[in-house]
Amino acid sequence: MDKNLKILLVLFMVFFCKLSDGKALFDRRFNWDDIQEVGGLTVDKPERNDAQYFIPIFCDVSGAQEVTVKPQKLNSGLVFKEFKYKIKGNRIYFYLVATLPGGKYKSPKTKGIYLKGIKPGDYEVYYLDSDKKSVLLRTVEFKNPEEVRQEQLKEPTDYLKKTIILLESLDFYSQERDGIFRRIEPTEHWLCKNGKELEGIFSGIKEIRSVYIKKSIPEIYESQKYFPEVFVEEWVFEGKEKARESISRLDKFRESDKMAAGDLLLKAPIIWWQEGERIYVLHTRAEMFRDYLTKIEKTMKDVLSQPGPESLH
């Protein structure tokens, strides 16, 4: 084969590979002026999810949305690809890369950056231009993981309190407004009685909370020993994956012979579901309250879907 033809063939193959790999030849680095032209950019307070720090950053590279300034330019043919970043001391430098639509790159809107190798503390966040000039956007605090954990554990208590109040519409009540939430050690949980079938069910768990609610006219039921109570449990895990693994073990256990032949609580009505890094378990000792579990589940999910500080999404 002619030498020049070989060179052309190699160049064509390189071009084709780059073209098929996320449109790499058409990547476009945005400088700060470009960001302003498409409507600006915001940097929000850092979060800690699944043992990683995440810093929310929002921009719409299409120019179809005003973020901090009015857009001056439309880029209907571009979508967001990635943020590039580096950490130097207590400074974070980043910039945005856009590309052509295709494959996994479909949206012009950004979400943020999962940061690796960052330590707790205060950091200045800069946008970095291609000429190495930078623009200071804000200062943010990355909290110690234990501080974050304590804050996250406060949130579901407020959520459960709101849920308990709403359950009054189903004629359920709790005897107190405060101090009604009981913490349970995983080793003391009633499910731990059931041996190897549930081994590892509490792997990666941070905390278990439980609260019980009663029907508003309990005397009618108690006289017939119906135990008019529903137990609401919240299991908080280290992350979504750990919660998902626990749900999988619970679902398998539900289908096992052990579940059908278990103790009183296992033979009685019980339901569970996952919400992010949390699992909710509802159970009662009375068959006549089985339908109430579904109603309570709906009420709880309605609260979760509402915007505001109580929302867990």
C-alpha positions in Angstrom: 0.0 0.0 0.0 1.2 3.5 -0.8 2.8 5.3 2.2 0.6 8.4 1.8 -2.5 6.3 1.5 -1.6 4.6 4.8 -1.2 8.0 6.5 -4.6 9.1 5.1 -6.2 5.9 6.3 -4.8 6.3 9.8 -5.9 9.9 10.0 -9.4 8.9 8.8 -9.6 6.2 11.5 -8.5 8.7 14.2 -11.1 11.2 13.0 -13.8 8.5 12.9 -13.0 7.2 16.5 -13.1 10.7 17.9 -16.3 11.5 16.0 -18.0 8.3 17.4 -16.7 9.0 21.0 -19.2 11.6 22.3 -18.5 14.0 19.4 -15.0 14.7 20.9 -13.9 16.7 17.9 -16.7 19.1 18.4 -16.3 19.7 22.2 -16.4 23.4 23.0 -14.9 24.9 26.2 -16.9 27.8 27.5 -15.1 30.8 28.9 -16.8 33.1 31.4 -18.0 35.5 28.6 -19.7 32.5 26.9 -21.4 31.6 30.2 -22.8 35.1 30.4 -24.0 35.0 26.8 -26.2 32.0 27.5 -27.7 33.3 30.8 -25.2 32.9 33.5 -24.4 30.2 36.1 -25.0 29.5 39.8 -23.0 27.7 42.4 -25.0 26.4 45.4 -24.2 25.1 48.8 -22.3 21.7 48.7 -24.0 18.5 49.7 -22.7 15.1 50.8 -24.3 12.1 49.0 -23.2 8.5 49.2 -19.9 9.4 51.0 -19.0 12.0 48.3 -19.2 15.8 48.2 -21.4 17.2 45.5 -21.4 20.9 44.6 -24.6 21.9 42.6 -23.8 24.1 39.6 -26.5 25.2 37.2 -26.3 26.5 33.7 -28.2 26.1 30.5 -25.8 26.1 27.5 -28.6 26.4 25.0 -29.2 30.0 26.1 -32.9 29.3 26.5 -33.1 30.2 30.2 -32.2 33.2 32.3 -30.1 31.9 35.3 -28.4 35.1 36.6 -28.5 37.3 33.5 -30.6 37.7 30.4 -29.3 35.4 27.6 -27.8 37.1 24.6 -27.2 34.0 22.4 -28.9 30.8 21.5 -27.0 27.5 21.1 -29.8 25.1 20.1 -27.2 22.7 18.6 -25.2 22.3 21.8 -25.7 20.2 25.0 -23.7 20.0 28.2 -20.9 17.4 28.3 -19.0 17.8 31.6 -17.3 20.1 34.1 -13.5 19.9 34.3 -12.1 20.9 37.7 -8.9 21.0 39.8 -8.3 21.8 43.5 -5.4 23.9 44.6 -5.2 24.5 48.3 -8.5 26.0 49.4 -9.5 27.0 45.8 -11.6 25.1 43.3 -11.2 26.0 39.7 -13.6 24.6 37.1 -14.9 25.2 33.6 -17.7 23.9 31.4 -17.4 21.7 28.2 -20.3 21.5 25.7 -20.7 19.2 22.7 -23.1 18.1 20.0 -26.1 16.0 21.0 -25.7 12.3 20.8 -25.3 9.2 23.0 -25.4 10.0 26.7 -25.1 13.8 26.0 -28.7 15.0 25.5 -29.4 17.9 27.9 -28.2 21.5 27.7 -28.7 21.8 31.5 -26.0 21.1 34.1 -26.4 19.6 37.6 -23.0 19.9 39.3 -19.7 18.2 40.2 -18.9 15.2 42.4 -15.6 16.2 43.9 -12.8 13.7 44.7 -10.0 14.3 47.2 -11.5 17.3 48.9 -11.2 17.8 52.6 -13.6 19.6 54.9 -13.2 23.4 55.2 -13.9 26.7 53.4 -13.1 26.9 49.7 -13.2 29.7 47.1 -14.8 28.6 43.9 -13.5 30.1 40.6 -14.5 29.8 37.0 -11.4 29.2 34.9 -11.0 30.6 31.4 -8.8 29.1 28.7 -6.3 32.0 29.1 -5.9 31.0 32.8 -7.7 34.0 34.1 -10.3 33.2 36.7 -13.5 34.7 38.2 -14.3 34.3 41.9 -17.9 33.1 42.2 -18.4 32.4 45.9 -17.0 30.8 49.0 -18.5 27.5 50.1 -18.1 25.3 53.2 -17.6 21.6 53.0 -18.7 20.2 56.3 -17.1 17.4 58.3 -18.9 14.1 57.4 -20.1 13.7 61.0 -21.6 17.2 61.0 -23.4 16.3 57.7 -24.7 13.1 59.2 -26.1 14.8 62.3 -27.9 17.3 60.1 -29.3 14.6 57.8 -30.6 12.8 60.9 -32.6 15.8 62.0 -34.4 16.1 58.7 -36.5 12.9 58.8 -37.7 13.6 62.4 -39.4 16.8 61.1 -40.8 14.8 58.1 -42.2 12.1 60.4 -43.7 14.6 62.7 -45.6 16.2 59.8 -46.7 12.7 58.7 -48.0 11.9 62.1 -50.1 15.1 62.2 -51.5 14.4 58.7 -52.5 10.8 59.8 -55.1 12.3 62.1 -57.2 12.5 59.0 -57.3 8.7 59.1 -58.3 8.8 62.8 -54.9 7.8 64.0 -53.0 9.7 66.7 -49.9 9.6 68.7 -50.1 10.2 72.5 -47.4 13.0 72.4 -46.3 15.6 70.0 -42.6 15.5 71.1 -40.5 12.6 72.3 -42.6 10.1 70.4 -39.7 8.7 68.3 -37.9 5.8 69.6 -34.4 4.8 68.4 -33.8 1.1 68.0 -30.4 -0.7 67.9 -30.3 -3.0 64.8 -29.3 -5.9 67.1 -32.4 -5.4 69.1 -34.8 -5.1 66.1 -37.5 -7.8 66.0 -36.5 -8.8 62.5 -33.1 -10.0 63.8 -34.9 -13.0 65.3 -35.2 -14.5 61.9 -31.7 -15.8 61.4 -29.6 -16.2 58.3 -32.5 -15.3 55.9 -32.0 -11.7 56.9 -28.3 -11.7 57.5 -26.8 -8.3 56.5 -30.2 -6.6 56.3 -28.8 -3.7 58.5 -25.5 -3.5 56.7 -24.5 0.2 56.3 -27.4 1.4 58.5 -27.0 4.7 60.4 -30.1 4.7 62.5 -33.6 3.2 63.0 -36.5 5.3 64.3 -39.8 3.9 65.3 -43.1 5.6 66.3 -46.5 3.9 66.9 -49.8 5.5 66.3 -53.2 4.3 67.6 -56.8 4.5 66.4 -58.8 7.4 67.9 -61.4 5.2 69.6 -59.1 2.4 70.9 -61.5 1.1 73.6 -63.7 -0.5 71.0 -60.8 -2.4 69.5 -58.9 -3.1 72.7 -61.9 -4.8 74.3 -61.7 -7.4 71.5 -57.9 -7.5 71.8 -57.4 -6.1 68.3 -54.4 -4.0 69.3 -55.3 -0.9 67.3 -51.7 0.2 66.6 -49.6 0.8 63.6 -45.8 0.9 63.9 -44.0 3.3 61.6 -40.3 2.7 61.2 -37.6 4.6 59.3 -34.3 3.1 58.5 -31.5 5.5 57.5 -28.6 4.0 55.5 -25.2 5.4 54.4 -26.4 5.6 50.8 -29.0 4.5 48.3 -27.1 1.4 47.3 -27.0 0.1 50.9 -30.8 0.8 51.2 -31.4 -1.0 47.9 -29.5 -4.1 49.1 -31.5 -4.2 52.3 -34.8 -3.9 50.3 -33.7 -6.8 48.1 -33.1 -9.0 51.2 -36.5 -8.0 52.6 -38.2 -8.8 49.3 -36.6 -12.3 49.2 -37.5 -12.9 52.8 -41.1 -12.0 52.0 -41.2 -14.8 49.5 -39.6 -17.4 51.8 -41.4 -20.0 53.9 -39.9 -18.4 57.0 -42.0 -15.3 56.5 -45.2 -17.3 56.3 -44.3 -19.3 59.4 -42.8 -16.5 61.4 -43.8 -14.9 64.6 -46.8 -12.8 65.3 -45.4 -9.6 63.8 -44.3 -11.4 60.6 -47.7 -13.1 60.1 -49.5 -9.8 60.6 -49.8 -7.1 57.9 -46.5 -5.5 57.0 -45.3 -3.3 54.0 -42.0 -1.6 53.2 -40.6 0.6 50.5 -37.5 2.6 49.7 -37.0 6.4 49.4 -33.4 7.2 48.5 -31.1 6.3 51.4 -34.1 5.5 53.6 -36.5 2.5 54.0 -39.9 2.8 55.6 -41.6 -0.1 57.3 -45.2 -0.2 58.4 -46.7 -3.1 60.4 -49.6 -3.8 62.6 -50.7 -6.8 64.7 -54.3 -6.7 63.5 -55.5 -8.1 60.1 -58.4 -5.6 60.2 -55.9 -2.7 59.8 -54.2 -4.1 56.7 -56.0 -1.6 54.5 -54.8 1.3 56.7 -51.2 0.4 56.0 -51.8 1.3 52.3 -53.5 4.5 53.3 -50.7 5.5 55.6 -48.2 4.7 52.9 -50.0 7.0 50.4 -50.1 9.8 53.0 -46.3 9.5 53.6 -45.5 9.4 49.9 -47.7 12.5 49.4 -45.6 14.3 52.0 -42.4 13.2 50.4 -43.5 14.6 47.0 -44.2 18.1 48.4 -41.6 20.8 47.8 -40.0 22.4 50.8 -37.7 21.5 53.7 -39.6 18.3 54.6 -39.1 16.9 51.1 -36.5 14.2 50.8 -36.0 14.4 47.1 
